[in-house]
Amino acid sequence: MCGGNGPSPITIYVSRIGQSNNLSLKQGSVDPGDDTLVTTVELNQSITWKLDPNPDPGRNTDITLVHVKAADTSIPKYSKSQQILVEDQYTAANGVITGIVVSTAQTPTQPGQKPFENYQIGFYVNSDPNKTEVWDDPKLIMR
């Protein structure tokens, strides 16, 4: 918590793994080296996604972040995902995306489980002349 003004903002640093369409996400000292980062969030917390200023070896930032959106729960692997961000989709401003956590997620019926959201990061590779948006899908989980 940050001086009684709500939870501290979170910054997630994004880079691209080699020449693939897979992302690497880092948050503070947590660096799984791929997109398996699970970010624990609190109600009213601000989350910012931006390019990693210091990408790990084998990673690069030759991408432009475009969107963050909720995963489609009609797809079986996302069926238990619940919306915990304010909006269904956020659009980047100057390559930075910021979202806010809300408590719209239903309480899970199984004890010990917390509401979570699979979300998707939309980006394009800067060298792609068509600027085709591709997606990767990390996870947010409520504290």
Protein Blocks (a to p, Z undefined) as FASTA:
>chain_A
ZZhnapaddddddddehjbfbdcddehjbcghpakbccdddehiacdddddfbdcehiac
kbccfbdcdddfkbmklmmpccfbfbfbdcdeehiacdddddfbccdfbghiacdddddd
ddddfklmnlpacddddddddZZ
